Amino acid sequence: MKHHRECHEGFTLVELMIAVAISGVVLAALYQMFIGQQRSYSLQNDIAGMQQEVRASEYMMVREIRMAGYQVKDLDIRVDVPGAAFSNGAMEAFEEATSQSIAFTTDADGDGKMETIRYSLEDNSLMREMWRWEVKSGKWKRSGGARTLSDSMEQLEFVYGISADDEGLNNDQDDDGDRYADEEGELLISSSPGREEREHLRTVRLTLTAKSSRPDPHYSHPLGGDHFRRITLSSMVHVRNGGL
């Protein structure tokens, strides 16, 4: 009778080491792929959040600036907010108008109460500050303090159009460069109008530029040269209550 020897041979040490090495390479590749996808997702989520913030901010600013100078009936307010950066003692439709900040009076939410609203840029934060007029006390009261609308804002810019015709500033100058002074519809363009010019302010060009909070290694900004994504929105606001 022939006896058949059973084979109990397994993997050799070399084969086992090769299998472990291949598994390690595969796992490392999968891990790198997972990390890359996570970073890409976080980056896209960051960019989407930045775009949503700047669009919402622009919408709010345009809507409120358009109503600057609106006066609630039966309210005779003569004083401005005491102790503010723009305070000069008298209430104005536009309390402040600089290249990076604007303050104005209006009834922003249509509730029959007057508000003074200020937008400004502090570091990379777009700030909105509001004061309400209290009829009983006859004073301006700060409403909740300064609020951050966006913390990814890189640039905030205002440019103003001032009526410089016979019904406006009437400065007897050719402000728009067409060789005619104080003609009908003539606008003086300024980034820092004075008090008298603010009285005849008719348009506000608003420009917002937001920057992503983290760089994208696969992107290079054509102007900045860095790897941060940016979005710029610009709107021309016509002040409805100007000249009324």
C-alpha positions as CSV (number, residue, x, y, z in Angstrom):
1,M,0.0,0.0,0.0
2,K,1.2,3.5,-0.8
3,H,1.1,6.1,1.9
4,H,0.4,9.7,0.8
5,R,2.1,12.4,2.9
6,E,-0.3,15.2,3.8
7,C,0.9,18.6,3.0
8,H,0.8,21.1,6.0
9,E,3.0,23.8,4.4
10,G,1.9,27.5,5.1
11,F,3.2,30.9,4.1
12,T,6.9,31.5,4.4
13,L,8.2,34.4,6.3
14,V,9.2,36.2,3.1
15,E,5.7,35.8,1.7
16,L,4.2,37.1,4.9
17,M,6.5,40.2,4.9
18,I,5.6,40.9,1.2
19,A,1.9,40.6,2.0
20,V,2.2,43.0,5.0
21,A,4.2,45.5,2.9
22,I,1.6,45.5,0.1
23,S,-1.2,45.9,2.6
24,G,0.7,48.8,4.2
25,V,1.1,50.5,0.8
26,V,-2.6,50.1,0.0
27,L,-3.7,51.3,3.4
28,A,-1.5,54.3,3.2
29,A,-2.9,55.2,-0.3
30,L,-6.4,54.9,1.0
31,Y,-5.6,57.0,4.0
32,Q,-4.1,59.8,1.8
33,M,-7.1,59.6,-0.4
34,F,-9.4,60.0,2.6
35,I,-7.5,62.9,4.0
36,G,-7.4,64.6,0.6
37,Q,-11.2,64.2,0.2
38,Q,-11.7,65.5,3.8
39,R,-9.6,68.6,3.0
40,S,-11.3,69.2,-0.2
41,Y,-14.7,68.9,1.4
42,S,-13.7,71.3,4.2
43,L,-12.3,73.8,1.7
44,Q,-15.4,73.7,-0.4
45,N,-17.6,74.1,2.7
46,D,-15.5,77.0,3.8
47,I,-15.8,78.7,0.3
48,A,-19.6,78.1,0.3
49,G,-19.9,79.7,3.7
50,M,-17.8,82.7,2.7
51,Q,-20.0,83.2,-0.4
52,Q,-23.2,82.9,1.6
53,E,-21.9,85.4,4.2
54,V,-20.9,88.1,1.7
55,R,-24.1,87.8,-0.4
56,A,-26.3,88.0,2.7
57,S,-24.3,91.0,4.0
58,E,-24.5,92.8,0.6
59,Y,-28.3,92.2,0.5
60,M,-28.8,93.7,4.0
61,M,-26.5,96.6,3.4
62,V,-28.1,97.5,0.0
63,R,-31.6,97.3,1.4
64,E,-30.9,99.5,4.5
65,I,-28.7,102.1,2.7
66,R,-31.4,102.5,0.1
67,M,-33.7,103.7,2.8
68,A,-31.2,106.1,4.4
69,G,-32.8,109.4,5.4
70,Y,-36.3,108.0,5.8
71,Q,-38.1,109.9,8.6
72,V,-40.9,108.5,10.7
73,K,-43.9,110.8,10.8
74,D,-44.6,112.7,14.0
75,L,-41.0,112.2,15.2
76,D,-38.9,115.4,15.5
77,I,-35.4,114.2,16.3
78,R,-32.7,116.8,16.2
79,V,-29.8,115.2,18.0
80,D,-27.5,112.3,16.9
81,V,-26.0,109.4,18.9
82,P,-23.9,110.8,21.7
83,G,-20.3,109.6,22.0
84,A,-20.1,107.8,18.6
85,A,-17.3,108.2,16.1
86,F,-19.6,110.3,13.8
87,S,-21.3,112.4,16.5
88,N,-21.5,116.2,15.8
89,G,-24.6,117.0,17.8
90,A,-27.2,117.1,15.0
91,M,-29.1,114.3,13.4
92,E,-28.4,113.8,9.7
93,A,-29.6,111.4,7.0
94,F,-25.9,110.3,6.6
95,E,-24.1,110.7,9.8
96,E,-20.8,109.3,8.4
97,A,-19.6,108.6,4.9
98,T,-16.0,107.4,4.5
99,S,-14.3,104.9,2.2
100,Q,-14.6,102.1,4.8
101,S,-17.5,103.1,7.0
102,I,-21.0,104.5,6.7
103,A,-23.6,105.6,9.3
104,F,-27.2,106.7,8.5
105,T,-30.6,107.2,10.0
106,T,-33.7,105.4,8.9
107,D,-36.6,103.1,9.9
108,A,-34.8,99.9,8.9
109,D,-37.4,97.3,9.8
110,G,-40.5,99.4,9.2
111,D,-41.7,99.3,12.8
112,G,-42.3,103.0,13.1
113,K,-39.1,103.5,15.2
114,M,-36.0,105.4,14.1
115,E,-32.6,103.8,14.0
116,T,-29.1,104.9,13.4
117,I,-27.1,102.1,11.6
118,R,-23.4,102.0,11.1
119,Y,-21.4,99.6,8.9
120,S,-17.6,99.4,9.2
121,L,-14.6,97.0,8.7
122,E,-12.6,96.0,11.7
123,D,-9.6,93.8,10.9
124,N,-11.3,91.2,8.7
125,S,-14.7,91.5,10.3
126,L,-17.7,93.4,8.8
127,M,-19.5,95.0,11.7
128,R,-23.0,96.3,12.0
129,E,-23.9,98.6,14.9
130,M,-27.4,100.0,15.6
131,W,-29.0,102.5,18.0
132,R,-32.8,103.0,18.5
133,W,-34.6,106.2,19.3
134,E,-36.6,105.9,22.6
135,V,-39.6,108.2,22.4
136,K,-40.2,108.2,26.2
137,S,-36.7,109.2,27.2
138,G,-35.9,111.2,24.1
139,K,-32.5,109.5,23.7
140,W,-30.7,107.1,21.4
141,K,-30.2,103.7,23.0
142,R,-27.6,101.2,21.8
143,S,-29.3,98.1,20.5
144,G,-27.3,94.9,21.3
145,G,-23.9,96.5,20.5
146,A,-21.8,95.8,17.4
147,R,-22.6,92.6,15.6
148,T,-20.3,90.7,13.2
149,L,-21.9,90.0,9.9
150,S,-18.8,88.3,8.4
151,D,-15.4,87.5,9.7
152,S,-13.9,86.7,6.3
153,M,-14.1,90.2,4.8
154,E,-10.9,91.4,3.3
155,Q,-12.1,94.7,1.8
156,L,-15.0,97.1,2.3
157,E,-15.2,100.2,0.1
158,F,-17.8,103.0,-0.3
159,V,-17.8,105.6,-3.1
160,Y,-20.5,108.3,-3.0
161,G,-22.3,110.3,-5.6
162,I,-23.3,113.8,-4.5
163,S,-25.9,115.9,-6.4
164,A,-23.9,118.9,-7.7
165,D,-26.5,120.6,-9.8
166,D,-28.6,123.7,-9.1
167,E,-30.8,121.7,-6.7
168,G,-27.9,120.0,-5.0
169,L,-24.5,121.1,-3.8
170,N,-24.4,123.9,-6.5
171,N,-20.6,124.4,-6.0
172,D,-20.3,126.2,-9.4
173,Q,-17.8,123.6,-10.6
174,D,-17.6,121.1,-13.5
175,D,-17.6,118.0,-11.2
176,D,-18.2,115.4,-13.9
177,G,-15.6,116.8,-16.4
178,D,-18.0,117.6,-19.3
179,R,-17.2,121.4,-19.3
180,Y,-20.6,122.4,-17.8
181,A,-20.9,123.4,-14.2
182,D,-23.9,122.6,-12.0
183,E,-25.9,121.1,-14.8
184,E,-29.0,119.0,-14.2
185,G,-28.2,115.6,-12.8
186,E,-24.5,116.3,-12.3
187,L,-22.8,114.2,-9.7
188,L,-19.7,114.8,-7.7
189,I,-17.9,111.5,-6.9
190,S,-16.2,111.3,-3.6
191,S,-14.9,108.7,-1.1
192,S,-15.0,111.1,1.9
193,P,-17.7,113.7,1.5
194,G,-17.9,116.5,4.0
195,R,-21.0,117.5,6.0
196,E,-22.5,119.7,3.4
197,E,-21.8,117.2,0.7
198,R,-23.5,114.4,2.7
199,E,-26.7,116.5,2.7
200,H,-26.9,116.0,-1.1
201,L,-25.8,112.4,-1.2
202,R,-27.7,110.5,-3.9
203,T,-25.8,107.2,-4.6
204,V,-23.6,104.8,-2.8
205,R,-21.4,102.3,-4.6
206,L,-20.7,99.4,-2.3
207,T,-17.9,96.9,-2.9
208,L,-17.2,93.9,-0.7
209,T,-14.3,91.4,-1.0
210,A,-14.3,88.3,1.1
211,K,-11.4,85.8,1.5
212,S,-11.5,82.2,2.4
213,S,-10.1,81.3,5.8
214,R,-7.9,78.5,4.5
215,P,-5.7,78.3,1.4
216,D,-6.3,76.0,-1.5
217,P,-3.0,74.5,-2.6
218,H,-4.3,73.8,-6.1
219,Y,-5.2,77.4,-6.7
220,S,-3.2,80.6,-7.2
221,H,-4.9,84.0,-7.0
222,P,-4.2,86.0,-10.2
223,L,-3.7,89.3,-8.4
224,G,-2.7,88.4,-4.8
225,G,-0.4,85.5,-5.8
226,D,-1.4,83.5,-2.8
227,H,-3.6,80.4,-2.5
228,F,-6.7,82.0,-1.0
229,R,-10.0,82.0,-2.8
230,R,-11.9,85.4,-2.9
231,I,-15.2,86.7,-4.0
232,T,-16.0,90.4,-4.8
233,L,-19.5,91.8,-5.0
234,S,-20.3,95.4,-6.0
235,S,-23.6,97.3,-6.0
236,M,-24.8,100.8,-6.9
237,V,-27.4,101.9,-4.4
238,H,-29.7,104.8,-5.2
239,V,-30.8,106.6,-2.1
240,R,-34.6,106.8,-2.3
241,N,-35.0,109.6,0.2
242,G,-32.3,111.8,-1.1
243,G,-33.4,115.3,-1.9
244,L,-36.9,114.8,-0.3
